[in-house]
Amino acid sequence: MQPTIQRAYFGPEYSDAESLDALDAEGLKAERPENLAEEVALLINNVKAVAGFNGMRAAGFR
């Protein structure tokens, strides 16, 4: 039997606290708006940068 890929994320995983510490160290802020989709849409509409992180970092082949 051929091995199968279980997931496409091979990078490290970071906790919320680790992520917030890294952002704080760079002088960046994080927010968790109640309506995430609406807030992201508003930011994009106002030509603002939006970044998201959930779980493991994507790394490896594409």
mmJSON file of the N, C-alpha and C atoms, coordinates in Angstrom:
{"data_MODEL":{"atom_site":{
"group_PDB":["ATOM","ATOM","ATOM","ATOM","ATOM","ATOM","ATOM","ATOM","ATOM","ATOM","ATOM","ATOM","ATOM","ATOM","ATOM","ATOM","ATOM","ATOM","ATOM","ATOM","ATOM","ATOM","ATOM","ATOM","ATOM","ATOM","ATOM","ATOM","ATOM","ATOM","ATOM","ATOM","ATOM","ATOM","ATOM","ATOM","ATOM","ATOM","ATOM","ATOM","ATOM","ATOM","ATOM","ATOM","ATOM","ATOM","ATOM","ATOM","ATOM","ATOM","ATOM","ATOM","ATOM","ATOM","ATOM","ATOM","ATOM","ATOM","ATOM","ATOM","ATOM","ATOM","ATOM","ATOM","ATOM","ATOM","ATOM","ATOM","ATOM","ATOM","ATOM","ATOM","ATOM","ATOM","ATOM","ATOM","ATOM","ATOM","ATOM","ATOM","ATOM","ATOM","ATOM","ATOM","ATOM","ATOM","ATOM","ATOM","ATOM","ATOM","ATOM","ATOM","ATOM","ATOM","ATOM","ATOM","ATOM","ATOM","ATOM","ATOM","ATOM","ATOM","ATOM","ATOM","ATOM","ATOM","ATOM","ATOM","ATOM","ATOM","ATOM","ATOM","ATOM","ATOM","ATOM","ATOM","ATOM","ATOM","ATOM","ATOM","ATOM","ATOM","ATOM","ATOM","ATOM","ATOM","ATOM","ATOM","ATOM","ATOM","ATOM","ATOM","ATOM","ATOM","ATOM","ATOM","ATOM","ATOM","ATOM","ATOM","ATOM","ATOM","ATOM","ATOM","ATOM","ATOM","ATOM","ATOM","ATOM","ATOM","ATOM","ATOM","ATOM","ATOM","ATOM","ATOM","ATOM","ATOM","ATOM","ATOM","ATOM","ATOM","ATOM","ATOM","ATOM","ATOM","ATOM","ATOM","ATOM","ATOM","ATOM","ATOM","ATOM","ATOM","ATOM","ATOM","ATOM","ATOM","ATOM","ATOM","ATOM","ATOM","ATOM","ATOM","ATOM","ATOM"],
"id":[1,2,3,4,5,6,7,8,9,10,11,12,13,14,15,16,17,18,19,20,21,22,23,24,25,26,27,28,29,30,31,32,33,34,35,36,37,38,39,40,41,42,43,44,45,46,47,48,49,50,51,52,53,54,55,56,57,58,59,60,61,62,63,64,65,66,67,68,69,70,71,72,73,74,75,76,77,78,79,80,81,82,83,84,85,86,87,88,89,90,91,92,93,94,95,96,97,98,99,100,101,102,103,104,105,106,107,108,109,110,111,112,113,114,115,116,117,118,119,120,121,122,123,124,125,126,127,128,129,130,131,132,133,134,135,136,137,138,139,140,141,142,143,144,145,146,147,148,149,150,151,152,153,154,155,156,157,158,159,160,161,162,163,164,165,166,167,168,169,170,171,172,173,174,175,176,177,178,179,180,181,182,183,184,185,186],
"type_symbol":["N","C","C","N","C","C","N","C","C","N","C","C","N","C","C","N","C","C","N","C","C","N","C","C","N","C","C","N","C","C","N","C","C","N","C","C","N","C","C","N","C","C","N","C","C","N","C","C","N","C","C","N","C","C","N","C","C","N","C","C","N","C","C","N","C","C","N","C","C","N","C","C","N","C","C","N","C","C","N","C","C","N","C","C","N","C","C","N","C","C","N","C","C","N","C","C","N","C","C","N","C","C","N","C","C","N","C","C","N","C","C","N","C","C","N","C","C","N","C","C","N","C","C","N","C","C","N","C","C","N","C","C","N","C","C","N","C","C","N","C","C","N","C","C","N","C","C","N","C","C","N","C","C","N","C","C","N","C","C","N","C","C","N","C","C","N","C","C","N","C","C","N","C","C","N","C","C","N","C","C","N","C","C","N","C","C"],
"label_atom_id":["N","CA","C","N","CA","C","N","CA","C","N","CA","C","N","CA","C","N","CA","C","N","CA","C","N","CA","C","N","CA","C","N","CA","C","N","CA","C","N","CA","C","N","CA","C","N","CA","C","N","CA","C","N","CA","C","N","CA","C","N","CA","C","N","CA","C","N","CA","C","N","CA","C","N","CA","C","N","CA","C","N","CA","C","N","CA","C","N","CA","C","N","CA","C","N","CA","C","N","CA","C","N","CA","C","N","CA","C","N","CA","C","N","CA","C","N","CA","C","N","CA","C","N","CA","C","N","CA","C","N","CA","C","N","CA","C","N","CA","C","N","CA","C","N","CA","C","N","CA","C","N","CA","C","N","CA","C","N","CA","C","N","CA","C","N","CA","C","N","CA","C","N","CA","C","N","CA","C","N","CA","C","N","CA","C","N","CA","C","N","CA","C","N","CA","C","N","CA","C","N","CA","C","N","CA","C","N","CA","C","N","CA","C","N","CA","C"],
"label_alt_id":[null,null,null,null,null,null,null,null,null,null,null,null,null,null,null,null,null,null,null,null,null,null,null,null,null,null,null,null,null,null,null,null,null,null,null,null,null,null,null,null,null,null,null,null,null,null,null,null,null,null,null,null,null,null,null,null,null,null,null,null,null,null,null,null,null,null,null,null,null,null,null,null,null,null,null,null,null,null,null,null,null,null,null,null,null,null,null,null,null,null,null,null,null,null,null,null,null,null,null,null,null,null,null,null,null,null,null,null,null,null,null,null,null,null,null,null,null,null,null,null,null,null,null,null,null,null,null,null,null,null,null,null,null,null,null,null,null,null,null,null,null,null,null,null,null,null,null,null,null,null,null,null,null,null,null,null,null,null,null,null,null,null,null,null,null,null,null,null,null,null,null,null,null,null,null,null,null,null,null,null,null,null,null,null,null,null],
"label_comp_id":["MET","MET","MET","GLN","GLN","GLN","PRO","PRO","PRO","THR","THR","THR","ILE","ILE","ILE","GLN","GLN","GLN","ARG","ARG","ARG","ALA","ALA","ALA","TYR","TYR","TYR","PHE","PHE","PHE","GLY","GLY","GLY","PRO","PRO","PRO","GLU","GLU","GLU","TYR","TYR","TYR","SER","SER","SER","ASP","ASP","ASP","ALA","ALA","ALA","GLU","GLU","GLU","SER","SER","SER","LEU","LEU","LEU","ASP","ASP","ASP","ALA","ALA","ALA","LEU","LEU","LEU","ASP","ASP","ASP","ALA","ALA","ALA","GLU","GLU","GLU","GLY","GLY","GLY","LEU","LEU","LEU","LYS","LYS","LYS","ALA","ALA","ALA","GLU","GLU","GLU","ARG","ARG","ARG","PRO","PRO","PRO","GLU","GLU","GLU","ASN","ASN","ASN","LEU","LEU","LEU","ALA","ALA","ALA","GLU","GLU","GLU","GLU","GLU","GLU","VAL","VAL","VAL","ALA","ALA","ALA","LEU","LEU","LEU","LEU","LEU","LEU","ILE","ILE","ILE","ASN","ASN","ASN","ASN","ASN","ASN","VAL","VAL","VAL","LYS","LYS","LYS","ALA","ALA","ALA","VAL","VAL","VAL","ALA","ALA","ALA","GLY","GLY","GLY","PHE","PHE","PHE","ASN","ASN","ASN","GLY","GLY","GLY","MET","MET","MET","ARG","ARG","ARG","ALA","ALA","ALA","ALA","ALA","ALA","GLY","GLY","GLY","PHE","PHE","PHE","ARG","ARG","ARG"],
"label_asym_id":["A","A","A","A","A","A","A","A","A","A","A","A","A","A","A","A","A","A","A","A","A","A","A","A","A","A","A","A","A","A","A","A","A","A","A","A","A","A","A","A","A","A","A","A","A","A","A","A","A","A","A","A","A","A","A","A","A","A","A","A","A","A","A","A","A","A","A","A","A","A","A","A","A","A","A","A","A","A","A","A","A","A","A","A","A","A","A","A","A","A","A","A","A","A","A","A","A","A","A","A","A","A","A","A","A","A","A","A","A","A","A","A","A","A","A","A","A","A","A","A","A","A","A","A","A","A","A","A","A","A","A","A","A","A","A","A","A","A","A","A","A","A","A","A","A","A","A","A","A","A","A","A","A","A","A","A","A","A","A","A","A","A","A","A","A","A","A","A","A","A","A","A","A","A","A","A","A","A","A","A","A","A","A","A","A","A"],
"label_entity_id":["1","1","1","1","1","1","1","1","1","1","1","1","1","1","1","1","1","1","1","1","1","1","1","1","1","1","1","1","1","1","1","1","1","1","1","1","1","1","1","1","1","1","1","1","1","1","1","1","1","1","1","1","1","1","1","1","1","1","1","1","1","1","1","1","1","1","1","1","1","1","1","1","1","1","1","1","1","1","1","1","1","1","1","1","1","1","1","1","1","1","1","1","1","1","1","1","1","1","1","1","1","1","1","1","1","1","1","1","1","1","1","1","1","1","1","1","1","1","1","1","1","1","1","1","1","1","1","1","1","1","1","1","1","1","1","1","1","1","1","1","1","1","1","1","1","1","1","1","1","1","1","1","1","1","1","1","1","1","1","1","1","1","1","1","1","1","1","1","1","1","1","1","1","1","1","1","1","1","1","1","1","1","1","1","1","1"],
"label_seq_id":[1,1,1,2,2,2,3,3,3,4,4,4,5,5,5,6,6,6,7,7,7,8,8,8,9,9,9,10,10,10,11,11,11,12,12,12,13,13,13,14,14,14,15,15,15,16,16,16,17,17,17,18,18,18,19,19,19,20,20,20,21,21,21,22,22,22,23,23,23,24,24,24,25,25,25,26,26,26,27,27,27,28,28,28,29,29,29,30,30,30,31,31,31,32,32,32,33,33,33,34,34,34,35,35,35,36,36,36,37,37,37,38,38,38,39,39,39,40,40,40,41,41,41,42,42,42,43,43,43,44,44,44,45,45,45,46,46,46,47,47,47,48,48,48,49,49,49,50,50,50,51,51,51,52,52,52,53,53,53,54,54,54,55,55,55,56,56,56,57,57,57,58,58,58,59,59,59,60,60,60,61,61,61,62,62,62],
"pdbx_PDB_ins_code":[null,null,null,null,null,null,null,null,null,null,null,null,null,null,null,null,null,null,null,null,null,null,null,null,null,null,null,null,null,null,null,null,null,null,null,null,null,null,null,null,null,null,null,null,null,null,null,null,null,null,null,null,null,null,null,null,null,null,null,null,null,null,null,null,null,null,null,null,null,null,null,null,null,null,null,null,null,null,null,null,null,null,null,null,null,null,null,null,null,null,null,null,null,null,null,null,null,null,null,null,null,null,null,null,null,null,null,null,null,null,null,null,null,null,null,null,null,null,null,null,null,null,null,null,null,null,null,null,null,null,null,null,null,null,null,null,null,null,null,null,null,null,null,null,null,null,null,null,null,null,null,null,null,null,null,null,null,null,null,null,null,null,null,null,null,null,null,null,null,null,null,null,null,null,null,null,null,null,null,null,null,null,null,null,null,null],
"Cartn_x":[0.841,0.0,0.886,0.543,1.279,0.949,1.964,1.654,0.786,-0.066,-0.925,-0.605,-0.933,-0.74,-1.972,-1.756,-2.858,-3.301,-2.36,-2.656,-1.588,-1.883,-0.948,-0.118,-0.246,0.469,1.579,2.81,3.95,4.777,4.413,5.147,4.759,5.385,5.092,3.709,3.205,1.935,2.219,1.51,1.738,0.47,0.634,-0.51,-0.911,-2.105,-2.542,-1.562,-1.101,-0.168,1.14,1.665,2.903,2.705,1.578,1.29,1.175,0.45,0.288,1.616,2.457,3.781,4.626,4.594,5.379,4.892,3.578,3.028,3.409,3.276,3.611,5.082,5.957,7.396,7.709,6.85,7.053,6.216,5.516,4.696,3.419,2.966,1.744,0.597,-0.621,-1.765,-2.578,-3.309,-4.205,-5.595,-6.58,-7.969,-8.765,-9.808,-10.755,-12.155,-12.51,-13.824,-14.944,-16.07,-17.213,-17.669,-17.712,-18.102,-16.871,-16.092,-14.81,-14.972,-15.907,-16.083,-16.425,-17.31,-17.693,-16.508,-15.751,-14.607,-13.53,-13.249,-12.263,-12.728,-13.995,-14.533,-14.387,-14.686,-14.547,-13.092,-12.184,-10.762,-10.266,-10.623,-10.207,-10.812,-12.069,-12.731,-12.029,-11.434,-10.703,-9.209,-8.849,-7.48,-6.511,-6.91,-6.062,-5.533,-4.4,-3.821,-4.501,-4.766,-5.394,-4.582,-4.293,-3.578,-4.33,-4.231,-4.884,-3.99,-4.198,-3.423,-4.336,-4.352,-5.201,-4.516,-4.032,-3.431,-1.985,-1.662,-0.284,0.053,1.337,1.817,1.929,1.536,1.69,3.147,3.715,5.11,5.251,6.208,6.448,6.013,5.758,5.452,4.105,3.937,2.654,2.355],
"Cartn_y":[-1.181,0.0,1.245,2.214,3.472,4.358,5.057,6.006,7.147,7.684,8.79,10.021,11.164,12.424,12.661,12.819,13.025,14.482,15.407,16.833,17.575,18.794,19.573,20.531,20.469,21.391,20.64,20.995,20.314,21.221,22.478,23.435,23.316,24.129,24.088,24.672,24.343,24.87,25.809,26.925,27.918,28.136,28.303,28.606,30.066,30.411,31.8,32.701,32.246,33.052,33.283,32.25,32.408,33.379,33.278,34.176,35.618,35.825,37.179,37.758,36.937,37.394,37.826,37.054,37.386,38.692,38.869,40.121,41.3,41.131,42.198,42.592,41.609,41.884,42.737,42.672,43.447,44.725,44.999,46.197,46.104,44.882,44.668,44.291,44.526,44.198,43.065,42.389,41.326,41.632,41.287,41.491,40.241,40.01,38.933,39.544,40.109,40.741,39.698,40.143,39.236,38.706,39.584,39.171,39.267,38.214,38.206,38.509,37.84,38.03,39.48,40.075,41.465,42.409,42.2,43.059,42.934,41.726,41.524,42.206,42.056,42.701,44.216,44.794,46.245,46.693,45.95,46.308,46.226,45.157,45.002,46.118,46.43,47.499,48.841,49.021,50.252,50.132,49.153,48.924,48.758,47.971,47.667,46.244,45.993,44.652,43.798,42.554,41.608,40.32,39.79,38.517,37.613,36.334,35.374,34.183,33.558,32.364,31.441,30.178,29.206,27.854,27.43,26.113,26.094,25.112,24.923,25.79,26.151,26.917,25.996,26.489,25.717,25.753,24.62,24.53,23.289,23.314,22.139,22.338,21.232,21.228,21.883,22.314,22.861,22.262],
"Cartn_z":[0.0,0.0,0.0,-0.828,-0.928,0.277,0.813,1.895,1.368,2.209,1.817,2.655,2.112,2.823,3.694,4.972,5.907,5.981,5.758,5.795,5.015,4.635,3.827,4.658,5.962,6.84,7.571,7.255,7.833,8.726,8.805,9.62,11.082,11.915,13.348,13.65,14.824,15.292,16.459,16.533,17.576,18.38,19.682,20.541,20.352,20.843,20.787,21.528,22.696,23.49,22.745,22.085,21.317,20.151,19.497,18.375,18.849,19.946,20.48,20.956,21.577,22.009,20.82,19.741,18.542,17.917,17.845,17.303,18.18,19.49,20.433,20.323,20.145,20.025,18.807,17.793,16.57,16.549,17.644,17.713,16.901,16.661,15.883,16.813,16.36,17.2,16.571,17.414,16.968,17.491,16.712,17.107,16.784,17.575,17.304,17.246,16.099,16.0,16.11,16.625,16.777,15.419,14.412,13.066,12.17,12.16,11.446,9.96,9.307,7.862,7.527,8.308,8.053,8.262,9.328,9.62,8.538,8.094,7.028,5.741,5.419,4.212,4.288,5.442,5.605,5.455,6.06,5.96,4.521,3.844,2.445,1.595,1.839,1.094,1.306,2.484,2.794,2.503,1.682,1.216,2.399,3.368,4.526,4.391,4.995,4.987,6.051,5.697,6.613,6.58,7.745,7.831,8.785,8.55,9.426,9.673,10.785,11.124,11.899,11.502,12.184,12.167,13.306,13.386,12.948,12.131,11.706,10.506,10.431,9.284,8.079,6.931,5.704,5.284,5.07,4.635,3.766,2.884,2.069,0.637,-0.017,-1.446,-1.728,-2.968,-3.44,-4.784],
"occupancy":[1.0,1.0,1.0,1.0,1.0,1.0,1.0,1.0,1.0,1.0,1.0,1.0,1.0,1.0,1.0,1.0,1.0,1.0,1.0,1.0,1.0,1.0,1.0,1.0,1.0,1.0,1.0,1.0,1.0,1.0,1.0,1.0,1.0,1.0,1.0,1.0,1.0,1.0,1.0,1.0,1.0,1.0,1.0,1.0,1.0,1.0,1.0,1.0,1.0,1.0,1.0,1.0,1.0,1.0,1.0,1.0,1.0,1.0,1.0,1.0,1.0,1.0,1.0,1.0,1.0,1.0,1.0,1.0,1.0,1.0,1.0,1.0,1.0,1.0,1.0,1.0,1.0,1.0,1.0,1.0,1.0,1.0,1.0,1.0,1.0,1.0,1.0,1.0,1.0,1.0,1.0,1.0,1.0,1.0,1.0,1.0,1.0,1.0,1.0,1.0,1.0,1.0,1.0,1.0,1.0,1.0,1.0,1.0,1.0,1.0,1.0,1.0,1.0,1.0,1.0,1.0,1.0,1.0,1.0,1.0,1.0,1.0,1.0,1.0,1.0,1.0,1.0,1.0,1.0,1.0,1.0,1.0,1.0,1.0,1.0,1.0,1.0,1.0,1.0,1.0,1.0,1.0,1.0,1.0,1.0,1.0,1.0,1.0,1.0,1.0,1.0,1.0,1.0,1.0,1.0,1.0,1.0,1.0,1.0,1.0,1.0,1.0,1.0,1.0,1.0,1.0,1.0,1.0,1.0,1.0,1.0,1.0,1.0,1.0,1.0,1.0,1.0,1.0,1.0,1.0,1.0,1.0,1.0,1.0,1.0,1.0],
"B_iso_or_equiv":[0.0,0.0,0.0,0.0,0.0,0.0,0.0,0.0,0.0,0.0,0.0,0.0,0.0,0.0,0.0,0.0,0.0,0.0,0.0,0.0,0.0,0.0,0.0,0.0,0.0,0.0,0.0,0.0,0.0,0.0,0.0,0.0,0.0,0.0,0.0,0.0,0.0,0.0,0.0,0.0,0.0,0.0,0.0,0.0,0.0,0.0,0.0,0.0,0.0,0.0,0.0,0.0,0.0,0.0,0.0,0.0,0.0,0.0,0.0,0.0,0.0,0.0,0.0,0.0,0.0,0.0,0.0,0.0,0.0,0.0,0.0,0.0,0.0,0.0,0.0,0.0,0.0,0.0,0.0,0.0,0.0,0.0,0.0,0.0,0.0,0.0,0.0,0.0,0.0,0.0,0.0,0.0,0.0,0.0,0.0,0.0,0.0,0.0,0.0,0.0,0.0,0.0,0.0,0.0,0.0,0.0,0.0,0.0,0.0,0.0,0.0,0.0,0.0,0.0,0.0,0.0,0.0,0.0,0.0,0.0,0.0,0.0,0.0,0.0,0.0,0.0,0.0,0.0,0.0,0.0,0.0,0.0,0.0,0.0,0.0,0.0,0.0,0.0,0.0,0.0,0.0,0.0,0.0,0.0,0.0,0.0,0.0,0.0,0.0,0.0,0.0,0.0,0.0,0.0,0.0,0.0,0.0,0.0,0.0,0.0,0.0,0.0,0.0,0.0,0.0,0.0,0.0,0.0,0.0,0.0,0.0,0.0,0.0,0.0,0.0,0.0,0.0,0.0,0.0,0.0,0.0,0.0,0.0,0.0,0.0,0.0],
"pdbx_formal_charge":[null,null,null,null,null,null,null,null,null,null,null,null,null,null,null,null,null,null,null,null,null,null,null,null,null,null,null,null,null,null,null,null,null,null,null,null,null,null,null,null,null,null,null,null,null,null,null,null,null,null,null,null,null,null,null,null,null,null,null,null,null,null,null,null,null,null,null,null,null,null,null,null,null,null,null,null,null,null,null,null,null,null,null,null,null,null,null,null,null,null,null,null,null,null,null,null,null,null,null,null,null,null,null,null,null,null,null,null,null,null,null,null,null,null,null,null,null,null,null,null,null,null,null,null,null,null,null,null,null,null,null,null,null,null,null,null,null,null,null,null,null,null,null,null,null,null,null,null,null,null,null,null,null,null,null,null,null,null,null,null,null,null,null,null,null,null,null,null,null,null,null,null,null,null,null,null,null,null,null,null,null,null,null,null,null,null],
"auth_seq_id":[1,1,1,2,2,2,3,3,3,4,4,4,5,5,5,6,6,6,7,7,7,8,8,8,9,9,9,10,10,10,11,11,11,12,12,12,13,13,13,14,14,14,15,15,15,16,16,16,17,17,17,18,18,18,19,19,19,20,20,20,21,21,21,22,22,22,23,23,23,24,24,24,25,25,25,26,26,26,27,27,27,28,28,28,29,29,29,30,30,30,31,31,31,32,32,32,33,33,33,34,34,34,35,35,35,36,36,36,37,37,37,38,38,38,39,39,39,40,40,40,41,41,41,42,42,42,43,43,43,44,44,44,45,45,45,46,46,46,47,47,47,48,48,48,49,49,49,50,50,50,51,51,51,52,52,52,53,53,53,54,54,54,55,55,55,56,56,56,57,57,57,58,58,58,59,59,59,60,60,60,61,61,61,62,62,62],
"auth_comp_id":["MET","MET","MET","GLN","GLN","GLN","PRO","PRO","PRO","THR","THR","THR","ILE","ILE","ILE","GLN","GLN","GLN","ARG","ARG","ARG","ALA","ALA","ALA","TYR","TYR","TYR","PHE","PHE","PHE","GLY","GLY","GLY","PRO","PRO","PRO","GLU","GLU","GLU","TYR","TYR","TYR","SER","SER","SER","ASP","ASP","ASP","ALA","ALA","ALA","GLU","GLU","GLU","SER","SER","SER","LEU","LEU","LEU","ASP","ASP","ASP","ALA","ALA","ALA","LEU","LEU","LEU","ASP","ASP","ASP","ALA","ALA","ALA","GLU","GLU","GLU","GLY","GLY","GLY","LEU","LEU","LEU","LYS","LYS","LYS","ALA","ALA","ALA","GLU","GLU","GLU","ARG","ARG","ARG","PRO","PRO","PRO","GLU","GLU","GLU","ASN","ASN","ASN","LEU","LEU","LEU","ALA","ALA","ALA","GLU","GLU","GLU","GLU","GLU","GLU","VAL","VAL","VAL","ALA","ALA","ALA","LEU","LEU","LEU","LEU","LEU","LEU","ILE","ILE","ILE","ASN","ASN","ASN","ASN","ASN","ASN","VAL","VAL","VAL","LYS","LYS","LYS","ALA","ALA","ALA","VAL","VAL","VAL","ALA","ALA","ALA","GLY","GLY","GLY","PHE","PHE","PHE","ASN","ASN","ASN","GLY","GLY","GLY","MET","MET","MET","ARG","ARG","ARG","ALA","ALA","ALA","ALA","ALA","ALA","GLY","GLY","GLY","PHE","PHE","PHE","ARG","ARG","ARG"],
"auth_asym_id":["A","A","A","A","A","A","A","A","A","A","A","A","A","A","A","A","A","A","A","A","A","A","A","A","A","A","A","A","A","A","A","A","A","A","A","A","A","A","A","A","A","A","A","A","A","A","A","A","A","A","A","A","A","A","A","A","A","A","A","A","A","A","A","A","A","A","A","A","A","A","A","A","A","A","A","A","A","A","A","A","A","A","A","A","A","A","A","A","A","A","A","A","A","A","A","A","A","A","A","A","A","A","A","A","A","A","A","A","A","A","A","A","A","A","A","A","A","A","A","A","A","A","A","A","A","A","A","A","A","A","A","A","A","A","A","A","A","A","A","A","A","A","A","A","A","A","A","A","A","A","A","A","A","A","A","A","A","A","A","A","A","A","A","A","A","A","A","A","A","A","A","A","A","A","A","A","A","A","A","A","A","A","A","A","A","A"],
"auth_atom_id":["N","CA","C","N","CA","C","N","CA","C","N","CA","C","N","CA","C","N","CA","C","N","CA","C","N","CA","C","N","CA","C","N","CA","C","N","CA","C","N","CA","C","N","CA","C","N","CA","C","N","CA","C","N","CA","C","N","CA","C","N","CA","C","N","CA","C","N","CA","C","N","CA","C","N","CA","C","N","CA","C","N","CA","C","N","CA","C","N","CA","C","N","CA","C","N","CA","C","N","CA","C","N","CA","C","N","CA","C","N","CA","C","N","CA","C","N","CA","C","N","CA","C","N","CA","C","N","CA","C","N","CA","C","N","CA","C","N","CA","C","N","CA","C","N","CA","C","N","CA","C","N","CA","C","N","CA","C","N","CA","C","N","CA","C","N","CA","C","N","CA","C","N","CA","C","N","CA","C","N","CA","C","N","CA","C","N","CA","C","N","CA","C","N","CA","C","N","CA","C","N","CA","C","N","CA","C","N","CA","C","N","CA","C","N","CA","C"],
"pdbx_PDB_model_num":[1,1,1,1,1,1,1,1,1,1,1,1,1,1,1,1,1,1,1,1,1,1,1,1,1,1,1,1,1,1,1,1,1,1,1,1,1,1,1,1,1,1,1,1,1,1,1,1,1,1,1,1,1,1,1,1,1,1,1,1,1,1,1,1,1,1,1,1,1,1,1,1,1,1,1,1,1,1,1,1,1,1,1,1,1,1,1,1,1,1,1,1,1,1,1,1,1,1,1,1,1,1,1,1,1,1,1,1,1,1,1,1,1,1,1,1,1,1,1,1,1,1,1,1,1,1,1,1,1,1,1,1,1,1,1,1,1,1,1,1,1,1,1,1,1,1,1,1,1,1,1,1,1,1,1,1,1,1,1,1,1,1,1,1,1,1,1,1,1,1,1,1,1,1,1,1,1,1,1,1,1,1,1,1,1,1]
}}}
